[in-house]
């Protein structure tokens, strides 16, 4: 048997060494080179076919020979959607809110589109669930400061509350009975005790009796004798447990002492008439307000 002569030639290295480890000077595999070149060719083709190069072209980027872009695709999708709902949108423009609510299909569409407008324009204050926050009305209950009928809700959205950039805004502020020295601390505490009697059916005592007299002299003109409130003035009811700022003793003292003047933006210049119609229908649907409701 002939033995193959062993080749003792040392393999070529790159000439550097780390802790005794040397790097061989082996050629790059053909498959790797082929893949690398193919990626370069593909990327060049991609740059030519699709929009890719910034600061080139009339739109601020190279549009590509395919003429495709995400912006164009989005624009086409929006146009298709508008075409599909064109008839419904035209009906909303032509009909009153009362008529929209009597058409089940149109009402459902108005609620769906009103919800999206609510998310963009109203949820920042009222919350995505419309359950409000401290100083911001909860739109899910049946207690409305300015009224829940169609015209009142539309007026409130259109003109806002104490937004004095709009001459037609709803106005009327609660006096700061403590800061303005209309009532002293003891009198304020007496009024709070009487309000607790109205709202929580708390037991009557000497403090609530004194508070009743003070209430009738200072508060009843807006909140009414029995605390039922006055929507024309934007004075909330005090004979239930629905509170805008809170109904605990500490908060009630703070409210009477410092007064309250929550604000709401006027959307007269921010939304179209059709958008406001959709919002009214959506907001009314949240608490399932009946058509004849004047709460």
KOLZA-296697 format. One line per 10 residues: number of its first residue (from 1); their letters; for each residue x, y, z of C-alpha. Coordinates in Angstrom, 2 decimals. Example, Ala and Ser with C-alpha at 12.3 -4.5 7.8 and 13.67 -1.06 7.14 Angstrom:
2
1) as) 12.30,-4.50,7.80; 13.67,-1.06,7.14
# end
This chain:
295
1) xxxxxxxxxx) 0.00,0.00,0.00; 1.31,3.40,-0.99; 1.06,5.98,1.74; 0.07,9.49,0.77; 2.73,11.96,1.58; 1.61,14.26,4.35; 1.61,17.96,3.43; 3.11,19.91,6.30; 2.62,23.29,4.64; 1.15,25.80,7.09
11) xxxxxxxxxx) -2.07,27.59,5.96; -1.80,31.26,5.14; -3.00,33.64,7.90; -4.08,37.27,7.97; -0.94,38.18,9.86; -2.47,39.05,13.22; -2.83,37.06,16.39; -4.82,37.33,19.65; -3.78,35.22,22.59; -2.35,32.63,20.27
21) xxxxxxxxxx) -5.36,32.59,17.99; -4.67,33.31,14.33; -7.13,34.15,11.56; -6.81,32.09,8.41; -6.87,33.86,5.08; -9.63,31.70,3.61; -11.57,32.93,0.57; -15.23,34.02,1.01; -17.62,31.25,-0.05; -19.14,31.66,-3.48
31) xxxxxxxxxx) -22.72,31.39,-2.13; -22.03,34.30,0.25; -20.63,36.50,-2.52; -23.56,35.66,-4.78; -26.09,36.50,-2.07; -24.33,39.78,-1.26; -24.28,40.91,-4.90; -27.92,39.86,-5.34; -28.92,42.01,-2.34; -27.16,45.02,-3.83
41) xxxxxxxxxx) -28.87,44.53,-7.19; -32.23,44.03,-5.47; -31.81,47.20,-3.37; -30.96,49.28,-6.44; -34.01,47.90,-8.21; -36.14,48.60,-5.14; -34.93,52.21,-5.01; -35.87,52.68,-8.66; -39.24,50.93,-8.49; -40.55,52.32,-5.17
51) xxxxxxxxxx) -40.36,55.80,-3.57; -37.14,55.75,-1.63; -34.73,58.61,-2.23; -35.43,61.70,-0.08; -34.99,65.28,-1.27; -35.56,64.31,-4.90; -38.52,64.89,-7.13; -41.33,67.42,-7.09; -42.88,65.98,-3.91; -39.65,66.11,-1.94
61) xxxxxxxxxx) -38.78,62.49,-2.69; -38.20,60.22,-5.68; -41.63,58.74,-6.49; -40.38,55.55,-8.15; -41.36,54.21,-11.56; -44.25,52.17,-10.07; -46.05,55.32,-8.93; -47.00,53.60,-5.64; -46.86,55.11,-2.17; -48.54,54.62,1.18
71) xxxxxxxxxx) -49.90,58.16,0.93; -51.55,57.38,-2.39; -52.91,54.10,-1.05; -54.37,55.84,1.99; -55.86,58.57,-0.20; -57.46,55.93,-2.43; -58.88,54.06,0.57; -60.36,57.26,2.00; -61.86,58.14,-1.39; -63.39,54.65,-1.63
81) xxxxxxxxxx) -64.80,54.93,1.88; -66.31,58.33,1.14; -67.88,57.02,-2.04; -69.45,54.13,-0.12; -70.96,56.46,2.50; -71.74,59.33,0.13; -75.51,58.82,0.30; -75.50,58.68,4.11; -73.33,61.79,4.36; -75.67,63.68,2.03
91) xxxxxxxxxx) -78.65,62.68,4.17; -76.95,63.94,7.33; -76.30,67.27,5.60; -79.91,67.64,4.49; -81.80,66.30,7.52; -82.26,67.70,10.99; -80.95,65.86,14.04; -84.51,64.89,14.93; -84.96,63.30,11.50; -81.60,61.53,11.71
101) xxxxxxxxxx) -82.60,59.91,15.00; -85.81,58.52,13.50; -83.93,56.69,10.71; -82.33,53.54,12.26; -79.67,53.11,9.56; -78.75,56.78,9.50; -78.75,57.02,13.29; -76.39,54.04,13.54; -74.05,55.66,10.99; -74.20,59.02,12.79
111) xxxxxxxxxx) -73.35,57.33,16.10; -70.39,55.47,14.56; -68.94,58.58,12.89; -69.82,60.75,15.88; -67.84,58.40,18.11; -64.70,58.93,16.02; -65.13,62.70,16.19; -65.69,62.47,19.93; -62.41,60.55,20.30; -60.51,63.25,18.41
121) xxxxxxxxxx) -62.15,66.37,19.86; -63.82,65.55,23.20; -62.14,62.56,24.83; -59.19,64.62,26.06; -61.48,66.09,28.74; -64.50,63.78,28.93; -62.44,60.60,28.54; -62.68,57.93,25.83; -65.52,56.32,27.76; -67.23,59.72,28.22
131) xxxxxxxxxx) -67.38,59.17,31.98; -65.90,62.59,32.68; -63.44,63.73,35.29; -63.29,66.17,38.17; -64.78,69.38,36.81; -65.75,67.69,33.53; -69.26,66.35,32.99; -70.00,62.64,32.92; -71.99,62.07,29.71; -73.16,58.58,30.65
141) xxxxxxxxxx) -75.71,59.55,33.31; -79.04,61.33,33.00; -77.99,64.49,34.83; -77.43,67.43,32.49; -76.39,70.88,33.67; -77.47,72.69,30.50; -80.16,70.27,29.30; -80.16,67.02,27.32; -82.62,67.88,24.57; -81.25,68.15,21.03
151) xxxxxxxxxx) -81.13,71.93,20.80; -79.42,72.39,24.16; -76.70,69.80,23.46; -76.12,71.26,20.00; -75.90,74.78,21.45; -73.42,73.68,24.12; -71.13,71.91,21.63; -71.33,74.78,19.16; -70.79,77.68,21.55; -69.05,76.09,24.50
161) xxxxxxxxxx) -69.26,77.04,28.16; -67.52,80.20,29.39; -65.40,80.25,26.24; -65.34,84.00,25.88; -63.69,83.86,22.47; -67.28,83.22,21.32; -69.89,85.87,22.05; -72.67,83.25,22.20; -70.98,81.01,24.74; -72.89,79.78,27.76
171) xxxxxxxxxx) -71.96,81.90,30.75; -72.76,82.22,34.41; -70.28,81.59,37.20; -70.69,80.55,40.80; -69.66,83.20,43.31; -66.71,82.54,45.60; -68.67,82.99,48.83; -65.63,82.62,51.03; -63.00,84.46,49.02; -65.41,87.31,48.32
181) xxxxxxxxxx) -66.33,87.42,52.03; -70.02,86.93,51.35; -70.16,84.15,53.95; -67.84,83.36,56.82; -66.40,79.88,57.49; -69.12,78.92,59.98; -71.89,79.94,57.58; -70.28,77.94,54.77; -70.14,74.84,56.97; -73.81,75.33,57.82
191) xxxxxxxxxx) -74.71,75.52,54.12; -72.69,72.37,53.45; -74.62,70.57,56.17; -77.92,71.62,54.58; -76.73,70.48,51.12; -75.89,67.11,52.66; -79.47,66.94,53.92; -80.71,67.62,50.37; -78.36,65.20,48.64; -77.83,62.41,51.15
201) xxxxxxxxxx) -80.90,62.74,53.35; -78.56,63.44,56.25; -80.13,64.04,59.64; -81.21,67.60,60.29; -79.69,69.55,63.17; -79.11,73.12,64.27; -76.33,73.54,61.68; -78.54,72.40,58.79; -81.36,74.65,60.02; -79.07,77.65,59.93
211) xxxxxxxxxx) -77.70,76.47,56.57; -81.20,76.29,55.11; -81.82,79.95,55.86; -78.48,80.94,54.33; -79.14,78.71,51.31; -82.53,80.31,50.68; -80.98,83.78,50.85; -77.91,83.09,48.68; -78.19,79.84,46.71; -81.82,79.13,45.91
221) xxxxxxxxxx) -81.95,81.86,43.26; -79.83,79.59,41.02; -80.08,76.08,42.47; -83.83,76.40,43.28; -85.58,76.02,46.63; -85.40,72.22,46.80; -81.96,72.01,45.17; -83.31,70.74,41.85; -81.04,73.11,39.90; -81.74,75.34,36.92
231) xxxxxxxxxx) -80.59,74.30,33.44; -81.20,77.75,31.98; -78.52,79.11,34.32; -76.29,76.05,34.23; -76.82,75.57,37.97; -76.53,71.85,38.80; -79.01,70.00,40.98; -77.95,69.58,44.60; -80.66,67.14,45.65; -78.96,64.04,44.26
241) xxxxxxxxxx) -75.55,62.41,44.47; -74.26,63.41,41.03; -71.38,65.84,41.50; -69.14,67.63,39.04; -66.32,68.24,41.53; -67.21,65.90,44.38; -69.81,65.71,47.13; -67.70,65.06,50.22; -67.70,67.68,52.97; -64.19,68.95,52.23
251) xxxxxxxxxx) -64.91,69.43,48.51; -68.26,71.11,49.15; -66.60,73.60,51.51; -63.96,74.26,48.85; -66.62,74.74,46.16; -68.65,77.25,48.17; -65.54,79.06,49.40; -63.75,79.43,46.05; -66.60,79.11,43.54; -66.52,77.08,40.35
261) xxxxxxxxxx) -66.28,78.10,36.69; -65.51,75.07,34.52; -64.93,75.85,30.86; -65.67,74.04,27.61; -64.27,74.96,24.21; -66.57,76.35,21.55; -66.44,74.08,18.50; -68.18,76.58,16.24; -65.00,77.25,14.26; -63.44,73.83,14.80
271) xxxxxxxxxx) -66.13,71.47,13.49; -68.55,71.53,10.59; -72.31,71.63,11.07; -72.47,67.96,10.00; -69.80,66.99,12.53; -71.77,68.67,15.31; -74.93,66.80,14.25; -73.06,63.49,14.51; -71.69,64.43,17.91; -75.14,65.33,19.22
281) xxxxxxxxxx) -76.58,61.98,18.09; -73.61,60.11,19.60; -73.69,61.95,22.93; -77.43,61.41,23.26; -76.97,57.71,22.59; -74.54,57.35,25.50; -77.25,57.76,28.14; -80.07,56.54,25.90; -81.96,59.84,26.06; -85.54,59.65,24.92
291) xxxxx) -86.64,62.02,22.14; -89.01,63.86,24.45; -86.53,64.13,27.31; -85.91,67.58,28.73; -83.81,66.45,31.68
# end
